[in-house]
């Protein structure tokens, strides 16, 4: 029996510059599949018409396309709005409603994780939002994930995981948090893994054949994942610092680069 491996995919956030050039979400999904992706992460307002209340018929059409291409929809990524307009700052109940809607979308579409923001450790009041949403996540069997992204450090998130001690709360490590500039230890990454089901594999430039991502210690991070026998998902997130790069080539090179450590 072959050993189960981590799932390599693409976050559709990678194509955000191309959406401004009229690329459709369907075209992004098809390109990800052509790169060898086995799973997909979508990002709410980047990918769906009629946001924040997309039509279920559109969502099921996207789900059918993902599955027809042999991929799995693994993460419904959401940005919680802090204000609806310049005159209206969201209340705690508004935040709860937004998170619950993301949980419900994920449940209906059979997506195991919804990444929600903003960072819950920044404002202690956000923990009250979690307290109100956690029973909802348990009811609908959806894991809430909190991204650890540079310049954030993992310790506050790990404290949050220990505080709630629920299998319906997780962290989503973004490799940017372990970039050379951040200078975090590999142990801090390793400590995240018991709470991790989904990871963002970041790159800021096209990776040449036989080359490497110069900003992030990929080999070390991927070795930690393999030693841990991580079998969750890792999605390529191409986020160039220059906006005139070949996005498709960047995504292709990053997916291939991540696979080089997996296979």
N, C-alpha and C positions, 0 to 999 in steps of 0.2 A: 504494500500500500504506500503510495507516495505521501511524503510529509506535507502537511498543510502549510502554505506560505502566506505571507502578508499580501493583501490585494493592492495592486498598483493602479492608480487612476489619475484623473485630471479634475481640478476644480475649474468650473466655467468662469470663475473670476479672472482667470488667465487671459481671456479674450476681451476684456473690458474695452480696450482701445479699438478693437474691431467692431464692437457693437455701435460705436459712434460712426463707423463707416458702413452701417446697415447690415452687418453680419447678423443672422438670425440665431436663436438659441438652437434650432435644429441643425444648422450648419456647424455650430460649435461642437455639438454632440457627435456629429458625424466625423469631424476632424479628430476629436479625442479618440474615437474608436479606431480610426485609421492609424493612430500612433501606437495602438496596442493596449489602450486603457481597458481595464476590467471593471472600473467603477467610476461614478460621477458624483461630484458635489455641485449643487446649484446654489446661487446666491440671490435671494429674494428679488429686490427691485432691479438688479442687473439683468435678470433673466425672464421675468414674467410681465406680460401685459396686464393692465388693470390692477397693478399692485396698489394698495395692500390687500385687495380682495380679488385675486385672480380667479378666472372661471375654472371650475373643476374639470370641465370638458377639455380645456387647454392643457391642464396638468396631466390628465390621464393620457392625452395624446403624446405628451412628452415622455411619460413613463413607458408607454408602448414602444416608442422609438428607441429609448435606452435599452430596453430588454430585447428588442428585435436585433440589436447590434451585439448582443451577448454580454452586456454590461449590467451592473447593479447600481441603483440609485442609493447611495450610502449616507448622504448628509444633506439635510435641508438647512442651509446656512441663512441666518436671519440677523438683521441689524435692528435692534430695538430703538425706536425713535424717542429721543428725550423731549422733543417738542413737536407739535403738529403745525405750528406757525409761530411767527415772531411774537404773537400775542397770547399764545397758549403753551404753557409748559406742562408736560404730561404728569399726571398724578400717579401715585403708586398703583391705583386701580387700573389706570391706562396701561402701565407697564405690564401688569399681570395679564391683562386682556391680550396684549401683543404676544407675550410668551405662550399663553394658552392657545392662541390661534396657530402659532408655529407648531406646537405639539400636535394639534389636531390635524393640520395639513400633513405632517410627517406620518401620523397614524393612518390616515385615509389612504396615503400613497404607499404604505408599507416600507417607509424609510426608518431605519433604526435610531438615527441621531438627528437632533437639531442643535446646531451651534447658535447660541444666543449671546447677544451683547446688550449693553456695555459690560465692562468688566465688573463682576459683582463685588470684588474686594475694594474698589475705589470708594464706594459709599456704603457704610454699614446698613443703611436702609434697604439696599438691594437684597440683603439677606432675607428681609421680610417678604420680598417678591418671591424669592426661592421657596420660602416656607409655604406660601400660598399656591405655588405652582407645582411643587413636588407631588402632592397627592394626585394631581391631574396627570402628571407624567407617569406615575405608577399605574393609574387607571388605564391609560392608553398605551402603556408599554413602550415609551419613547424615552431615550436617554438625552438629557440636556448636557451640552458640551460647552466649556468655556475656553476660548482660545488664549494661549500664552504666546504673546507676540512681542517682539522687541518694541520698546525698551522694558516691557514687563519682566518680572522675575517670577519663578515658579512658587516660591515659598508661600505667598498669601493664598494662592490657589490650592496648594496642598493642605493648608490649614482649613480652608473651606471644605475640601473633600473629607477631612477627618472630622470636622464639626458636624456635618450632616450624615456622614457614614451611610450613604445610599448608593445602590448600584445604578440609580437613575440620574446620578450626577457624574460628570467626567471632565477631564481636561483634554484640550486639543492642542498639543504642542506644535508651534510653528517654528521651523528650523531657524528662522531669523533670530529667535531669542537665544540661540546658541552660536551665533555668528562670532567670528574672531573679535569683532569690536566689543560685543557683550562680555566675552571672556568668562562665561559660566562653566562650571565643571561638568564633566560627563556624569558624575554622580547625581547632579541635580536633574539631569535628563532621565537617568535611570529611575530616580525616585518617582517620576511622573507615570511610569509605565503601568503600575497596578490600576491606575485610574484612566487609562488611555485606550480608546477604541479607534481613533481617527487622528491622522497627522497631516500637517501641511509641509510638503517638501518644497522649499523655496529656492528660487534661482533669480538672480538679477541681470543675467546676461546669457546669450546663447553659448552653449557649451560645445566646444569643438570636438571632433572625433579624437578620442584618446585624452581629452583634456579634463579639467575639473572645474567645479564652482569655486572661485577663489575666496569668497566671503564666508563660507560655511564649512566646517570640518565634516563633510559628508561621510567619508570613510569611517571615522570614529563613531558618528551617530548611528550609521547603518549597522556597524558591528555590534553596538549595544543592542539594537533591535533584534538582530539575529541571535545573539547570545541569550536574549530573554525569550526567544521563540515567539516573538510578536506575530500574531496572525490577523490583526485588524487591517484597516485600510490606510494607505498613504497616497495622497493626491499631489500631483505636480502643480505647483503654483508659480507660474512664470510672471514675475513682477519687475520688468525692466526699469531701470532708473532713467533711461532715455526712451521717449515715446515714438521714436522713428525706426524702431527695430522691426525685424520680421517676426511677428508674434507666432505665426504658425511654426516657423523653424525653431523658435525658442521653446515652444511646448514640445515639439518632436524631440529636440535634443535633451530636454530635461527628463521626459519619460524614459528615453533610452538610457540616460545616465542612472536613473534610479533603478532600472531593471538590472544594470550591470552589477549592482550590489546584492540583488535578490536571487538571481538565477545561478 
